[in-house]
Amino acid sequence: MIFYALLTFMVVSALALLWLRNLFAVVMLSGSFSLNAAVLYVVMDAVDVAFTEAAVGAGIATVLMLGTLALTTSHEKADPGVSWPHLAVVVVVGAALIYGTLDMPRYGDPMAPIHQHVAPEYIERGPKQTGMPNVVTSILASYRGYDTLGEVTVVFTAAAGVLALIGRRRKKKNGVIKRTRSGERP
Amino acid sequence: MKSLRVMSKRRRREMQHKEVLRVCSKLLIPLIMLFALYVQFHGDFGPGGGFQAGVIFASAFILYALIFGVDVGMKVLSPGARRFFLAAGLLLYAGVGIVGMLLGGRYLNYSVLLQDPIAGQHLGILLIELGVGVTVAAAMITIFYVFANQDDSE
């Protein structure tokens, strides 16, 4: 029941996000959308994912978006109107994706392929081989250590990219390395 | 274009009067950091881990900068320190893998780090989670400061 209430609320938020023109409201609403998603993950017993979603999606992403608004503008330009070919493409792709989910096993189905050999093996081996009570940590940090290393590299690259693109500030106040707003050396 | 710096200057004057915000955030910031450390080192036993801990730790810095002004917040961690931590976490992670290789295991196999394979796994996971946390926290703080300070003209 709460499951459907949350999903309904998320759909309503998504539609409102489409219609709103005030970007400040959009940022706030997308934060609440993320918080809803986090609650949904808790309902689905995925606490680790919920934790990340609440911290990143509802917390940091909102702050960064607000920072972006302060840099740019907080009001979207006028609605260019509906483009029917684009709408048709979106509807067809969306329908195909929904059609694709019909083949997936039901949520929590014990006969789902993932519960046949992968999950039981990690649950069986994880605590024995790593001594970690939290199977998620044992998978993320040990069995899938390469993936996590890749993720951290992505985070590092993102920060390095932001620094390279817009992070260089004028070092001297009075002119030696003055930079224009676009970040180019004049 | 409005600048966050200009806003924060004006905001800072307003903030002089916002006692409640300042007092509450002063109370909360140490607790947020403590919670981040708990999430960091308790990730083996409960939900959480380096990624979440890093984000929570960074949020303490961001809260400080939002309440007391970005330029005051930037003094807490110098740009050099931010870049150092950004790279140090990733290098710690990759370094644990290389140490494992030098000790005769495969890359990122922690069992060879200590005599007892389970203790080795514990140590390895603790270290790489620490690396994840340090890099993620530094990345979030860096991105926030870059965004907030971008319009720092004249």
Chai-1 contact restraints between the chains, C-beta under 6 A:
chainA,res_idxA,chainB,res_idxB,connection_type,confidence,min_distance_angstrom,max_distance_angstrom,comment,restraint_id
A,V47,B,P47,contact,1.0,0.0,6.0,A-B,restraint_1
A,D48,B,P47,contact,1.0,0.0,6.0,A-B,restraint_2
A,F51,B,P47,contact,1.0,0.0,6.0,A-B,restraint_3
A,F51,B,G48,contact,1.0,0.0,6.0,A-B,restraint_4
A,F51,B,Q52,contact,1.0,0.0,6.0,A-B,restraint_5
A,T52,B,Q52,contact,1.0,0.0,6.0,A-B,restraint_6
A,A55,B,Q52,contact,1.0,0.0,6.0,A-B,restraint_7
A,A55,B,V55,contact,1.0,0.0,6.0,A-B,restraint_8
A,A55,B,I56,contact,1.0,0.0,6.0,A-B,restraint_9
A,V56,B,V55,contact,1.0,0.0,6.0,A-B,restraint_10
A,G59,B,S59,contact,1.0,0.0,6.0,A-B,restraint_11
A,I60,B,V55,contact,1.0,0.0,6.0,A-B,restraint_12
A,I60,B,M140,contact,1.0,0.0,6.0,A-B,restraint_13
A,V63,B,I62,contact,1.0,0.0,6.0,A-B,restraint_14
A,G67,B,F147,contact,1.0,0.0,6.0,A-B,restraint_15
A,G67,B,A148,contact,1.0,0.0,6.0,A-B,restraint_16
A,A70,B,L4,contact,1.0,0.0,6.0,A-B,restraint_17
A,L71,B,Q150,contact,1.0,0.0,6.0,A-B,restraint_18
A,T130,B,Q121,contact,1.0,0.0,6.0,A-B,restraint_19
A,G131,B,I118,contact,1.0,0.0,6.0,A-B,restraint_20
A,G131,B,H122,contact,1.0,0.0,6.0,A-B,restraint_21
A,M132,B,D44,contact,1.0,0.0,6.0,A-B,restraint_22
A,P133,B,F45,contact,1.0,0.0,6.0,A-B,restraint_23
A,N134,B,D44,contact,1.0,0.0,6.0,A-B,restraint_24
A,N134,B,F45,contact,1.0,0.0,6.0,A-B,restraint_25
A,T137,B,G43,contact,1.0,0.0,6.0,A-B,restraint_26
A,T137,B,D44,contact,1.0,0.0,6.0,A-B,restraint_27
A,T137,B,G49,contact,1.0,0.0,6.0,A-B,restraint_28
A,A141,B,I125,contact,1.0,0.0,6.0,A-B,restraint_29
A,A141,B,I128,contact,1.0,0.0,6.0,A-B,restraint_30
A,G145,B,L108,contact,1.0,0.0,6.0,A-B,restraint_31
A,L149,B,Y93,contact,1.0,0.0,6.0,A-B,restraint_32
A,V152,B,L90,contact,1.0,0.0,6.0,A-B,restraint_33
A,V152,B,Y93,contact,1.0,0.0,6.0,A-B,restraint_34
A,V152,B,V132,contact,1.0,0.0,6.0,A-B,restraint_35
A,V152,B,T135,contact,1.0,0.0,6.0,A-B,restraint_36
A,V155,B,T135,contact,1.0,0.0,6.0,A-B,restraint_37
A,V155,B,V136,contact,1.0,0.0,6.0,A-B,restraint_38
A,V155,B,A139,contact,1.0,0.0,6.0,A-B,restraint_39
A,F156,B,L90,contact,1.0,0.0,6.0,A-B,restraint_40
A,F156,B,T135,contact,1.0,0.0,6.0,A-B,restraint_41
A,A159,B,L86,contact,1.0,0.0,6.0,A-B,restraint_42
A,A159,B,A139,contact,1.0,0.0,6.0,A-B,restraint_43
A,A159,B,T142,contact,1.0,0.0,6.0,A-B,restraint_44
A,A159,B,I143,contact,1.0,0.0,6.0,A-B,restraint_45
A,V162,B,I143,contact,1.0,0.0,6.0,A-B,restraint_46
A,V162,B,V146,contact,1.0,0.0,6.0,A-B,restraint_47
A,I166,B,V146,contact,1.0,0.0,6.0,A-B,restraint_48
A,I166,B,Q150,contact,1.0,0.0,6.0,A-B,restraint_49
A,G167,B,V146,contact,1.0,0.0,6.0,A-B,restraint_50
